[in-house]
Amino acid sequence: MAVIYHTTITPTKVELLAGWLPGRPWYDGPAEPELAETGGFRLDDPQGEVGIEFMVVTEISEGRERTYLTPMTYRGDRLEGADHALIGTTEHGVLGKRWVYDAAGDPVAVAELVALLAGRTEAQMQSDSDRVDSDVRVSWDGPGLSGAVDSFSTSDDPDGTQVSVRFVGAPADAPQHAVIRLARALEVGEGPAADGRVVAHWLSQDGATARGCFLWARPDSPAS
């Protein structure tokens, strides 16, 4: 169970993201964005070491509202070999120095995202400890995801982020690989046709609730 601490964080997560977002190929906003946290959910690390948060932030400029999915992990030490995914460091009022990573490049987050799609774990409330977020809708209609994550690769493009996963220990009739697409620029709606998806909500700047597809997934083959 993830423990949520209501304490100071310096710099804040939103401040870290304001410096990181403009370098992403899927970002379409000003070089110095003003961001507001507008939604999200968390996943639990079974070992209780890594914080996993699927945060939503909204940026408004020139009368246009843009909303982005920015999943992050929080670690007490640097993750070896993951400097490409490092967003920055912050000082937590209780836990001390934390290394903040893009969750799409963190093996713990990828494994728990697969577990979420497979129905082996549940989304948690973003700001409350030990409370399931029943508003997050998860579906998987493909063959069962029964293998453990063996390895993965992550790539960004103008349309979002792709995570290609290889499983180990899966039965011959179960997927050996899967592709997960993170919809970084969020839009209202169910998203494209897919075997699996995660649909959740965020708040628009006028206070209304919007719902959209955070990510979708499908089984894959090694040759594709």
Helices and strands as residue ranges (DSSP letters): E 9-10, H 13-20, G 21-23, E 35-43, E 51-61, E 64-75, G 83-85, E 86-92, E 96-102, G 103-105, H 107-118, E 137-140, E 148-157, E 160-168, E 177-182, E 196-203, E 209-220
